[in-house]
Amino acid sequence: MVLRAPGRRREPRRALSPLPARVTREELSAGAAFAPRDFGRDPAGLPALPASLASAPLGTLRSGILTGHLGGPWLDGFPRYVWHRSGDIVVEFWLTGRRPGEYSGYELHPSEWPEGLADHAS
């Protein structure tokens, strides 16, 4: 039997969420940083960034923020997830937990894309 806190609802993973009040995409983008993955800490089996986006991961991350492809929960003023879509490629960035605004990322299979992202072109 699994016990859950009454009234507690967790935001679904890989779901687009709106910006909180008084937060701008430009401010988020300026405060974001990219950190290469630490394979000693990251989950095994995650694919690398696609070669077409790996040369400029910070620009790819910031582009996802500026287009509003964000997913909660929000931690230290940043969304837990940011997605960037380039044609048939979607990269998921997630907060590393090391420093506020520091993300790492990997490519998603189309079946893993956040709902609604397929309708947004970057």
DRENLO-198771 format. One record per residue: residue number from 1; residue in one letter; x, y, z of N, C-alpha, C, O in turn. Coordinates in Angstrom, 1 decimal, always signed. Last residue first. Layout:
# residues N
- num;residuo;n_c1;n_c2;n_c3;ca_c1;ca_c2;ca_c3;c_c1;c_c2;c_c3;o_c1;o_c2;o_c3
- NUM;A;X;Y;Z;X;Y;Z;X;Y;Z;X;Y;Z
...
***
This chain:
# residues 122
- num;residuo;n_c1;n_c2;n_c3;ca_c1;ca_c2;ca_c3;c_c1;c_c2;c_c3;o_c1;o_c2;o_c3
- 122;S;+10.8;+25.6;-33.5;+11.8;+26.6;-33.1;+12.6;+27.0;-34.3;+13.5;+27.8;-34.2
- 121;A;+7.3;+25.1;-33.3;+8.5;+25.0;-34.1;+9.5;+26.0;-33.5;+9.1;+27.1;-33.1
- 120;H;+4.9;+23.3;-31.5;+5.8;+24.5;-31.5;+7.0;+24.3;-32.3;+7.7;+23.3;-32.1
- 119;D;+3.7;+20.9;-31.5;+3.0;+22.0;-32.1;+3.8;+23.3;-32.3;+3.5;+24.1;-33.0
- 118;A;+5.3;+19.4;-29.9;+5.3;+19.0;-31.3;+4.6;+20.1;-32.1;+4.8;+20.2;-33.3
- 117;L;+4.7;+20.3;-27.4;+5.9;+20.7;-28.0;+6.0;+20.4;-29.5;+6.6;+21.2;-30.3
- 116;G;+2.4;+19.0;-26.4;+2.3;+20.4;-26.9;+3.6;+20.9;-27.6;+3.5;+21.8;-28.4
- 115;E;+4.2;+17.1;-24.1;+2.9;+17.3;-24.7;+2.8;+18.8;-25.2;+3.1;+19.7;-24.4
- 114;P;+7.6;+16.5;-24.7;+6.6;+17.1;-23.8;+5.3;+17.3;-24.7;+5.4;+17.7;-25.8
- 113;W;+8.8;+13.5;-26.1;+8.6;+14.9;-26.2;+7.5;+15.3;-25.3;+6.5;+14.6;-25.1
- 112;E;+9.1;+10.7;-26.3;+9.3;+11.4;-25.0;+9.1;+12.9;-25.0;+9.2;+13.5;-23.9
- 111;S;+8.8;+10.0;-28.9;+7.8;+9.5;-27.9;+7.9;+10.1;-26.6;+7.0;+10.1;-25.8
- 110;P;+11.2;+11.0;-30.0;+10.0;+11.6;-30.2;+8.8;+11.2;-29.3;+7.9;+12.0;-29.0
- 109;H;+13.8;+11.0;-27.5;+13.1;+10.2;-28.5;+11.8;+10.9;-28.8;+11.2;+11.4;-27.8
- 108;L;+16.0;+13.7;-26.8;+14.8;+12.9;-26.5;+14.3;+12.1;-27.7;+14.5;+12.6;-28.8
- 107;E;+19.4;+14.4;-25.8;+18.3;+14.3;-26.9;+17.2;+13.3;-26.4;+17.5;+12.3;-25.8
- 106;Y;+20.4;+16.3;-22.9;+20.5;+15.1;-23.8;+19.3;+15.1;-24.8;+18.3;+15.8;-24.5
- 105;G;+22.2;+18.4;-20.5;+21.1;+18.0;-21.4;+21.4;+16.8;-22.3;+22.6;+16.3;-22.3
- 104;S;+22.3;+20.6;-17.7;+22.9;+19.7;-18.6;+21.8;+19.1;-19.5;+20.6;+19.4;-19.2
- 103;Y;+22.4;+23.9;-16.1;+21.7;+22.8;-16.8;+22.7;+21.9;-17.5;+23.8;+22.3;-17.9
- 102;E;+22.1;+26.2;-13.6;+23.1;+25.3;-14.3;+22.3;+24.1;-14.8;+21.7;+23.3;-14.0
- 101;G;+20.5;+27.7;-11.9;+20.5;+28.0;-13.4;+21.5;+27.2;-14.2;+21.7;+27.5;-15.3
- 100;P;+22.4;+27.3;-9.0;+21.1;+27.8;-9.6;+21.4;+28.2;-11.1;+22.3;+28.9;-11.4
- 99;R;+24.5;+24.4;-9.1;+24.3;+25.8;-8.9;+23.0;+26.3;-9.5;+22.6;+25.7;-10.5
- 98;R;+23.7;+21.6;-9.0;+25.0;+22.1;-8.5;+25.0;+23.6;-8.1;+25.4;+24.0;-7.0
- 97;G;+21.5;+20.9;-10.2;+21.4;+20.9;-8.8;+22.7;+21.4;-8.1;+22.8;+21.5;-6.9
- 96;T;+21.0;+20.8;-12.9;+22.0;+19.8;-12.4;+21.9;+19.8;-10.8;+22.3;+18.8;-10.2
- 95;L;+18.0;+20.9;-14.6;+18.9;+21.6;-13.6;+19.8;+20.5;-13.0;+19.3;+19.4;-12.6
- 94;W;+18.1;+19.8;-18.0;+17.5;+19.7;-16.7;+18.5;+20.3;-15.7;+19.7;+20.3;-15.9
- 93;F;+17.0;+19.8;-21.4;+17.9;+20.2;-20.4;+17.3;+20.1;-19.0;+16.1;+20.4;-18.9
- 92;E;+16.4;+17.9;-24.2;+15.9;+18.2;-22.8;+17.1;+18.6;-22.0;+18.1;+17.9;-21.8
- 91;V;+16.0;+18.5;-27.5;+16.9;+18.3;-26.5;+16.3;+18.7;-25.2;+15.6;+19.7;-25.1
- 90;V;+14.7;+17.1;-30.4;+14.3;+17.8;-29.2;+15.4;+17.4;-28.1;+15.6;+16.2;-27.9
- 89;I;+14.5;+17.1;-33.9;+15.3;+16.9;-32.7;+14.8;+17.7;-31.6;+14.6;+18.9;-31.7
- 88;D;+13.4;+17.8;-36.3;+12.9;+16.6;-35.7;+13.8;+16.2;-34.5;+13.8;+15.0;-34.1
- 87;G;+13.8;+21.2;-35.7;+13.3;+20.2;-36.7;+12.8;+19.0;-36.0;+11.8;+19.1;-35.2
- 86;S;+14.6;+21.6;-32.7;+15.2;+22.0;-33.9;+14.8;+20.9;-35.0;+15.5;+19.9;-35.0
- 85;R;+13.7;+22.6;-29.5;+13.3;+21.8;-30.7;+14.0;+22.4;-31.9;+13.9;+23.6;-32.1
- 84;H;+14.5;+22.3;-26.2;+14.8;+23.0;-27.4;+14.5;+22.1;-28.6;+14.9;+20.9;-28.6
- 83;W;+13.3;+22.7;-22.9;+13.4;+21.9;-24.1;+13.7;+22.8;-25.3;+13.2;+23.9;-25.3
- 82;V;+14.0;+22.5;-19.5;+14.0;+23.4;-20.6;+14.1;+22.4;-21.8;+15.0;+21.6;-21.8
- 81;Y;+13.1;+21.9;-16.0;+13.3;+21.4;-17.4;+13.2;+22.5;-18.4;+12.4;+23.5;-18.3
- 80;R;+12.8;+23.4;-13.8;+13.5;+22.2;-13.7;+13.9;+21.7;-15.1;+15.0;+21.1;-15.2
- 79;P;+13.2;+26.9;-14.1;+12.4;+25.7;-14.3;+13.3;+24.5;-14.3;+14.5;+24.5;-14.7
- 78;F;+14.4;+29.0;-11.3;+14.6;+28.4;-12.7;+13.7;+27.2;-12.8;+13.4;+26.5;-11.9
- 77;G;+14.3;+29.8;-8.7;+14.0;+30.8;-9.8;+14.2;+30.3;-11.2;+14.1;+31.1;-12.1
- 76;D;+14.9;+27.6;-7.2;+15.8;+28.7;-7.1;+15.6;+29.7;-8.3;+16.6;+30.2;-8.8
- 75;L;+12.8;+25.7;-9.3;+13.8;+25.7;-8.2;+14.8;+26.8;-8.2;+15.4;+27.0;-9.3
- 74;W;+9.7;+24.7;-10.4;+10.7;+25.7;-10.4;+11.5;+25.7;-9.1;+11.0;+25.5;-8.0
- 73;P;+8.9;+21.4;-11.8;+8.8;+22.5;-10.8;+9.9;+23.5;-10.9;+11.0;+23.2;-11.5
- 72;G;+8.1;+22.7;-15.1;+8.4;+22.8;-13.6;+8.7;+21.4;-13.0;+8.8;+20.5;-13.8
- 71;G;+9.5;+23.7;-18.2;+8.7;+22.7;-17.4;+9.1;+22.8;-15.9;+10.3;+22.8;-15.6
- 70;L;+9.4;+25.5;-21.3;+9.9;+25.4;-19.9;+8.9;+24.4;-19.2;+7.8;+24.3;-19.5
- 69;H;+9.9;+27.1;-23.9;+9.7;+25.6;-23.7;+10.2;+25.2;-22.3;+11.4;+24.7;-22.2
- 68;G;+10.1;+29.7;-24.6;+9.1;+29.4;-23.6;+8.9;+27.9;-23.4;+7.9;+27.5;-22.9
- 67;T;+12.1;+30.6;-26.2;+10.9;+30.2;-26.9;+9.8;+29.8;-25.9;+8.7;+29.5;-26.3
- 66;L;+14.1;+31.1;-24.3;+13.5;+32.2;-25.0;+12.2;+31.9;-25.8;+11.3;+32.7;-25.9
- 65;I;+14.8;+28.5;-23.7;+14.2;+29.4;-22.7;+13.5;+30.5;-23.3;+12.4;+30.8;-23.0
- 64;G;+15.9;+27.5;-26.1;+14.7;+26.9;-25.5;+14.0;+27.7;-24.5;+12.8;+27.8;-24.4
- 63;S;+18.0;+29.3;-26.3;+17.0;+29.4;-27.3;+15.7;+28.7;-26.8;+14.6;+29.2;-27.0
- 62;R;+19.6;+28.4;-24.1;+19.0;+29.8;-24.1;+17.9;+29.9;-25.1;+16.9;+30.6;-24.8
- 61;L;+20.4;+25.9;-25.1;+19.7;+26.0;-23.9;+18.9;+27.4;-23.8;+17.7;+27.4;-23.5
- 60;T;+21.8;+26.7;-27.4;+20.7;+25.8;-27.6;+19.8;+25.9;-26.3;+18.6;+26.0;-26.4
- 59;G;+23.9;+28.2;-26.2;+23.0;+28.9;-27.2;+21.7;+28.1;-27.4;+20.6;+28.6;-27.5
- 58;L;+25.1;+26.1;-24.9;+24.6;+27.2;-24.1;+23.6;+28.0;-25.0;+22.5;+28.4;-24.5
- 57;P;+26.0;+24.4;-26.9;+25.0;+23.9;-26.0;+24.4;+25.1;-25.2;+23.2;+25.0;-24.9
- 56;A;+27.3;+24.3;-29.7;+26.8;+25.5;-29.0;+25.7;+25.2;-28.0;+24.6;+25.6;-28.1
- 55;S;+27.9;+21.8;-30.6;+28.9;+22.8;-30.7;+28.5;+24.1;-29.9;+29.4;+24.9;-29.6
- 54;A;+25.6;+20.2;-30.4;+26.6;+20.0;-29.4;+27.7;+21.1;-29.4;+28.4;+21.4;-28.4
- 53;L;+23.8;+20.2;-32.5;+23.6;+21.1;-31.4;+24.7;+21.1;-30.3;+24.8;+22.0;-29.5
- 52;S;+24.7;+18.2;-34.2;+24.3;+19.5;-34.8;+24.1;+20.6;-33.7;+24.1;+21.8;-34.0
- 51;A;+25.1;+16.0;-32.6;+26.2;+16.7;-33.1;+25.9;+18.1;-33.6;+26.7;+19.0;-33.5
- 50;P;+22.9;+15.9;-29.7;+23.2;+15.6;-31.1;+24.3;+16.5;-31.6;+24.5;+17.6;-31.2
- 49;L;+24.2;+14.9;-26.5;+23.6;+16.0;-27.4;+23.9;+15.6;-28.8;+24.9;+15.1;-29.1
- 48;A;+23.8;+11.4;-25.8;+24.5;+12.7;-25.8;+23.7;+13.7;-26.6;+22.7;+13.4;-27.2
- 47;P;+21.4;+9.5;-23.9;+22.1;+9.8;-25.2;+22.8;+11.2;-25.0;+22.4;+12.1;-24.2
- 46;L;+21.8;+7.7;-20.9;+21.3;+8.9;-21.6;+22.0;+9.2;-22.8;+23.3;+9.2;-22.8
- 45;G;+23.0;+5.5;-19.6;+22.2;+5.3;-20.8;+21.6;+6.5;-21.5;+20.8;+6.4;-22.5
- 44;A;+22.7;+6.4;-16.2;+23.3;+5.7;-17.3;+22.4;+5.6;-18.5;+21.2;+5.6;-18.3
- 43;P;+22.4;+9.7;-14.8;+21.8;+8.4;-15.1;+22.5;+7.7;-16.3;+22.7;+8.4;-17.3
- 42;D;+25.4;+11.2;-13.6;+24.2;+11.2;-14.4;+23.7;+9.8;-14.6;+24.4;+8.8;-14.5
- 41;R;+27.8;+10.9;-12.2;+26.6;+11.3;-11.4;+25.4;+11.1;-12.2;+24.3;+10.9;-11.6
- 40;G;+29.8;+10.2;-14.0;+29.8;+9.5;-12.7;+28.6;+9.8;-11.9;+28.2;+9.0;-11.0
- 39;F;+29.4;+12.0;-16.1;+29.0;+10.6;-16.3;+29.0;+9.8;-15.0;+28.4;+8.7;-14.9
- 38;D;+28.3;+15.0;-16.1;+29.2;+14.2;-15.3;+28.8;+12.8;-15.3;+27.8;+12.4;-14.6
- 37;R;+27.9;+17.0;-19.0;+27.4;+16.0;-18.1;+28.6;+15.3;-17.4;+29.7;+15.1;-17.9
- 36;P;+28.8;+20.5;-18.8;+28.9;+19.2;-19.5;+28.5;+18.1;-18.5;+28.6;+18.3;-17.3
- 35;A;+26.4;+23.0;-18.2;+27.5;+22.2;-17.6;+27.6;+20.9;-18.3;+26.6;+20.2;-18.5
- 34;F;+25.4;+26.3;-19.0;+25.4;+24.9;-19.4;+26.6;+24.2;-18.7;+27.7;+24.8;-18.7
- 33;A;+23.2;+28.6;-17.4;+24.6;+28.1;-17.7;+24.5;+26.7;-18.1;+23.6;+26.0;-17.7
- 32;A;+21.1;+31.5;-17.2;+21.3;+30.1;-17.4;+22.7;+29.8;-17.8;+23.4;+30.6;-18.4
- 31;G;+20.6;+34.2;-17.1;+21.1;+33.5;-15.9;+21.4;+32.1;-16.0;+22.0;+31.4;-15.1
- 30;A;+19.6;+34.8;-19.5;+20.8;+35.5;-19.1;+21.5;+34.7;-17.9;+22.7;+34.7;-17.8
- 29;S;+17.1;+33.4;-19.4;+18.2;+33.1;-20.4;+19.5;+33.6;-20.0;+20.5;+32.9;-20.1
- 28;L;+15.8;+34.8;-17.4;+16.1;+33.4;-17.2;+17.2;+33.0;-18.2;+18.2;+32.3;-17.7
- 27;E;+15.5;+37.3;-18.7;+16.2;+37.2;-17.4;+16.7;+35.8;-17.2;+17.8;+35.5;-16.8
- 26;E;+14.0;+36.6;-20.9;+15.3;+37.2;-21.1;+16.1;+37.1;-19.9;+17.3;+36.8;-19.9
- 25;R;+11.6;+35.7;-19.8;+12.4;+34.7;-20.5;+13.8;+35.3;-20.7;+14.8;+34.5;-20.6
- 24;T;+10.9;+37.1;-16.6;+10.9;+37.2;-18.0;+11.9;+36.1;-18.6;+12.8;+35.7;-17.9
- 23;V;+8.6;+37.2;-14.0;+9.8;+36.5;-14.5;+9.7;+36.7;-16.0;+8.7;+36.5;-16.6
- 22;R;+6.1;+38.0;-12.9;+7.3;+38.9;-12.7;+8.6;+38.2;-13.2;+9.7;+38.7;-12.7
- 21;A;+4.7;+34.8;-12.4;+4.6;+36.3;-12.5;+5.9;+36.9;-12.2;+6.7;+36.5;-11.4
- 20;P;+6.3;+32.0;-14.2;+5.7;+32.7;-13.0;+5.6;+34.2;-13.2;+6.2;+34.8;-14.1
- 19;L;+5.4;+30.8;-17.4;+6.3;+31.6;-16.6;+5.6;+32.0;-15.3;+4.4;+32.4;-15.4
- 18;P;+3.7;+27.5;-17.7;+3.9;+29.0;-17.9;+4.9;+29.6;-17.0;+5.3;+29.0;-16.0
- 17;S;+5.0;+24.4;-18.9;+4.4;+25.2;-17.9;+4.6;+26.7;-18.1;+5.6;+27.1;-18.7
- 16;L;+4.8;+21.3;-20.6;+5.1;+22.7;-20.7;+4.4;+23.5;-19.6;+3.2;+23.1;-19.3
- 15;A;+5.9;+18.3;-19.2;+4.8;+19.1;-19.5;+5.2;+20.6;-19.5;+5.8;+21.1;-18.6
- 14;R;+7.7;+16.4;-18.1;+7.6;+16.7;-19.5;+6.3;+17.3;-19.9;+5.6;+16.9;-20.9
- 13;R;+5.8;+15.3;-15.3;+7.1;+15.5;-16.0;+6.8;+15.7;-17.5;+5.9;+15.1;-18.0
- 12;P;+3.1;+17.0;-13.7;+3.6;+15.9;-14.5;+4.9;+16.3;-15.2;+5.1;+17.4;-15.6
- 11;E;+3.5;+18.1;-10.3;+3.3;+18.5;-11.8;+3.9;+17.4;-12.6;+4.9;+16.8;-12.3
- 10;R;+1.8;+16.5;-7.7;+3.1;+16.8;-8.4;+2.8;+17.1;-9.8;+2.0;+16.4;-10.5
- 9;R;-0.1;+17.3;-5.1;-0.2;+17.0;-6.5;+1.2;+17.4;-7.1;+1.5;+18.6;-7.0
- 8;R;-1.7;+16.6;-2.1;-0.4;+16.9;-2.7;-0.5;+16.4;-4.2;-0.8;+15.3;-4.5
- 7;G;-4.0;+15.9;-0.9;-4.0;+17.2;-1.6;-2.7;+17.5;-2.3;-2.6;+18.5;-2.9
- 6;P;-2.3;+14.0;+1.6;-3.6;+14.4;+1.0;-3.4;+15.8;+0.3;-2.8;+16.7;+0.9
- 5;A;+0.5;+12.1;+0.6;+0.0;+13.2;+1.3;-1.3;+13.7;+0.7;-1.4;+13.8;-0.5
- 4;R;+0.1;+8.5;+0.3;+0.4;+9.8;-0.3;-0.2;+10.9;+0.6;-1.2;+10.8;+1.2
- 3;L;+1.2;+5.2;+0.6;+0.6;+6.4;+1.3;+1.0;+7.7;+0.6;+2.2;+7.9;+0.3
- 2;V;+0.6;+2.2;-0.9;+1.3;+3.4;-1.0;+0.6;+4.5;-0.3;-0.6;+4.8;-0.6
- 1;M;+0.8;-1.2;+0.0;+0.0;+0.0;+0.0;+0.9;+1.2;+0.0;+1.8;+1.3;+0.8
***
